[in-house]
Amino acid sequence: MSGAFLAWALETFSGYVAVDELYEGPYCVLSAVDNRQYKRMLYEVLDHDPNHDDIAAFLGRLKTALDERTLTLKGITTDGSALYPEPIRTVFGEVPHQLCTFHVIKELTQGVLKAVAKERERLTKSKPKLKRGRPSSKEKAARRLARKSKQIHVTFPA
């Protein structure tokens, strides 16, 4: 990113940064955005999945840009990936680090959906095998199995 663009982004720097990575095919784009001004300050395109060294180098560039302008980082927000905590401590020390609420909600939602899918799968396997047609009024076991099958279907429709 050009120096003029970085200077423009840092003119009204709020002190709060959001850092994230975006995977696009074989590439990964690291970006740092002023979390209050919504101005992208830095980005870097990698041809591989980032590791701690890549993140530390990227954050080092950000720290250098801030230090050159005597700006202070007050807080940093990330997606909660294991990629960030160690490099953040290495580069910035004990700066407050928070997790993005949207990423946390996304992970919670995915966990709930996964649990529901597993329960549906378990119930489908436990659903009794019924004979064809309506169960005989004289066969209590057949009626019981039909009720159980219907209850499973109503609880978790396919």
C-alpha positions, 0 to 999 in steps of 0.5 A, a space after each residue: 500500500 502506498 505511503 500517501 494512502 497510509 498517511 491519509 488513513 492515519 491522519 484521523 487514527 482512532 487508536 483501535 484496529 481490526 485485523 483479519 484474514 480473507 482466503 480467496 482461492 490459493 491466496 490470503 489477504 491480511 488487512 488492518 482497518 481503523 476500527 472506528 474510522 473504517 479506513 483500511 490502513 494496511 494489507 498484504 497478499 500471501 500465496 499461502 495460509 498465514 502462520 505466526 511469523 506472517 502475522 507478526 511481520 504484518 503487525 510489525 509493519 503496522 507498529 512501525 507506521 504507528 511509531 513513525 507518527 507517534 500514534 498509540 494503539 489502544 485496542 485490537 479486534 480479531 476474529 478469535 483465530 489462534 493466529 493472533 494472540 501470540 503475535 499481538 503480544 510479541 509486537 504490541 505487548 499487553 494491548 487490549 485484544 477483543 474478539 469480533 462479536 460477529 465471528 463469535 456468534 457465527 461460531 456459536 450458530 455453527 455449533 448449534 447447527 452441528 449439534 442439531 444435525 447430529 441429533 437428527 441423524 441419531 433420531 433417524 437411525 433410532 426411528 423404528 422400521 414399520 410394516 407397510 400400511 396402517 398398523 392393525 388395531 389389534 397389534 399394540 406393538 405396531 401401534 406403539 412403534 407407529 406413535 414413536 415414529 410419528 413423534 420422531 418425525 414431528 420433533 425433527 422433520 427431515 
